Structure formats: structure tokens, C-alpha cells
Amino acid sequence: MKKAAIIGGTGYGAIELIRLLQAHKEIEITKIISQSQAGEDLAATYPHLTGIVTTEMESLDTEVLEKEIDILFLATPAGVAKNIIPSFQGTSVQCIDLSGDFRLSPEEYSEWYGKEPADAAVLEKAVFGLSDIFTEEVKAASIISNPGCFPTAALSALVPLIDGDKIHTEGIRIDAKTGISGAGKGLSEKAHFSSANENVVPYKIGKHQHIPEIERYASRFTNEDVKVSFTTHLIPMTRGLLCTIYADMKQEETTASILEHLQHYYREKPFVRILPEGQFPATKGVTGSNYCDIGAYVDERTNSIVIAAAIDNLVKGAAGQAIHNANLMNGWEETMGLEFIPVFP
């Protein structure tokens, strides 16, 4: 049994990690770190954990963690993990970061996050943990940069098409929608009930920090620079994320041929489900699960494709994928601790 610590103990990502890891056979949460609420009982903030999690939250002490844990999950805001992970270099502690601190180049990070980037030497060791695609790289990693929620869905749909030379890499348009939990636990006007209820609103148009992440990792599968037009929308539900993507085909295809290609591409990936022809994913179909559901339609009249991917932003888009990565890093069954069906209704 490996011992794990979670830093950022009261955020939504951390709480989801705690929920999922309760069912894991090889990981035991022994420390929950919260600088702001050290010494407090987690159940005081989240009563649903009463009688389940009795670990008292602690302040951060990297020297203690280095000696007492095997896996470190960092569910912190951007700009925090890059200052913590260097302390564990040269140790046996595996680090899995759920923030964006290690996803981009130093120049991209400075431009899109407006913060000082991570140390270059540590950044070079970080592997982008899109677990269904970069599986072999993850297995050999000691530092994982967990993908963002939007890139997880968008890249899961795009990469097989780009890798298979099916679509043009210019003019890709991504229409993305997420529930309120995607904005995190912090209070804001856009997440206020009176603003969000019965309302759909686009945000961060042309400025979303996941744009360079999608482009950077999609470009690994072609000798061209992938550019996307990416628009996010906040929708009035708690969790769930859907990306609908539009692209031009390079050659004539049918819906059936594209679905066959996708099925083959993900043939050994237990968490990616390619839907039958005529069906498209819905957020309700993946709620509470680590699945990514993908559906596609080829418009033969315009020689273009519509492909959609749905995930639970807190599971597949955060905590679930982090656990999937931990499983791969340790040689465990990929599905360990994640073997549950979506919640419906």
C-alpha cells in the first residue's frame, strides 16, 4: 500500500481525489495539506465526509512529506505547485500536479498565466499526463502534469484525427461548455447563482489558458502547427463538460469510416467510449465517472466533420485522470480505483 498526500485539501479537485481514492486498493491517503485550514477537521468544511475522512488537515512541511509519503497529488491553484515540486527532486516521491504549472513552455506559461514559470530543469522532467494517449511516457514518469479539463476532452477527440491525417490542422473550431464547478471553489460574480442560473455565457474568448495547451500537444502528431479557435461557455449545472469540434476533412470519408478509425485508435483504452453512428455524447452519460464519450458525424456535402467529446470535468478532467496516471506510473491495473459506472439520472 502506497501512502499519498494531497496538497490543496479543500478545493474541488482535492475533494474528488479523496472520494475516488477511498476505493483504491493500493493507495492510502495519510496526509491532507491545507495552509489556510491546518489543524481543522475536513468534515467541518465538507460534512458529507463525516465519519469517512477523519484525517486532520496539516500545514505544508516538505521535509516530513519526503520521508513519509510515496505519492504527492497537488490540487492547488496555478503558481503553487511549481514552487513545491522542486523540493522532491532526487527523492522517490511521485508528483502529480493538477494545475497548469508544468503543461507549457516557460514562454507560453508567462504569456497565458501571467506568472513566473517553473524551473526549466524540473519542467523538462514533467510528462503531460493525457493518460489514454501518452500512456507509455506516463509509465516512465516521476512528475506528471495532469491535463486541463478542456484539453482532455478536446485532445481526446482531435488527436486520432490529426495522427491519422484525417483533418486539416488550420481552421479547427472548438465550442466548449462546462459546469460551474469548472470555475473552482472561489467566489466570483460569474459563478454566483443569480448570474449563472438559467444563463449561458461565453467567457475568456481568445484568452483561455487552455488554448496553447491544446495546440501544443495536438501539434506533436503532425509536422504542422495546429491552431484552434476555442470558445468556452459556462452553463448552469454543477459538473460536466462537452467539446463540439468542427474541422475540414483532408480526403473523402464517411461517418462509418471515421468511427471505425476512432474505435481502432482507442481499442485498448478502457475509459474512452466511441458511440455508435447516429449517437452523440451527453454530459449525463459520464457524470461521476472517468469515461470520455466521443461521437462523430461526417458532413459529406461540405467535406467536414463534427466530433464531440463529453467528460466529467472533476473526474476525467482532473482527479480521475490523476489516479489513472498514478496507476500507470506504478504498474497497476489502469482501471484500479476507477471502476464505477456513471451516475444517472
Phi, psi and omega in degrees: 000123179269142181267136183234150172238147176241122176260131184099041195301343184251004177279166182298321179298317179294318181296324177290322174302315180299316180299313185288322184289345176299336182259003184276135184275345187239357182236131176240125176282116181250343180217135174238120187256125174216109182298324185280338185232028179302138180090351181263158175278129181301327181293342176292329177270322181237087184302339180294348179265003180303128180078356180252309178246115182248004180293128177281134180293147184236163171277163185283127172222098186296328180294321177291315181300318181304325183273336193246353182232164178249327183230134179242118174260127179249107180250059187248162175295163177303140176098356182260309185300325182297340178266348183259314186301323178304334180294342184256005177291137184087000177251177179268002183288127175275132183247129177234112186258124180270356179268184182266014189295336185237017184271336189239169172291161179305319181293317179294318181298315180298319183289315189268334179256345179066031181226165175292136183284170177291160176302131187300322181295322178285321180302322181296334182275344184284135178252133177289114190272048171283088199298329181282346183244315181262043188302310184293322177296320180298319182302328184262005188271156170245340175235125178247131170261102182294131181296158173290165183294312179297313177300326178301311180290313184296314181291326178300325178278320187281318189303314179300327180286320179288316180297328179271006179057041183268331186232157172286143183271358173256148177079016177286130182240130182239119175256114188238141181226139181221155176282172187298328181297341177295341179275357180084181185277339183299147181284140176204160181297319184292335180265356178296139184307316183295333179274321188274328184294135180054042184211142171232128185219134174284152180212159179051039182296123180074359185232004185290135184293350178273352178300305181294333178293314178298313182294318183300313186273336172292326182291345178295342187255015179204160177271013177248157174278120179279129177237136181232149168261119193233119179235124180257148178228140174264128182239154188279067171215163187285307182223158182126147181212138179224127173248124173250124190240138180239132181209160179265137181283149176276331178216173181290132178221167172240164176303318181298318182291324178291317179296323176297318177299316180295318178300317180293319182298321183254026188297334181247020183251107188291342185257003176250122181245120178267120186280153180296159178304135181094352179247143176234153184290154175228148181298327178298335182285348182232002185305129177077006184239172178261016180278151166240116179262134183231134174228154184215154175217126176261121176271096184294335180294321181252002182053048180227168182231144168245122179229135184232145178226134179239138175219165165274119186296334180271342181258276180302328181274003181200265190295318181297316179293326176298318178291320175303316179296319178298321178299315180295318181298331185254005177074020178273171173301135183304325187273359185301129180078001183233015185271076177214152182274159179300156178274125179213137001281000000 
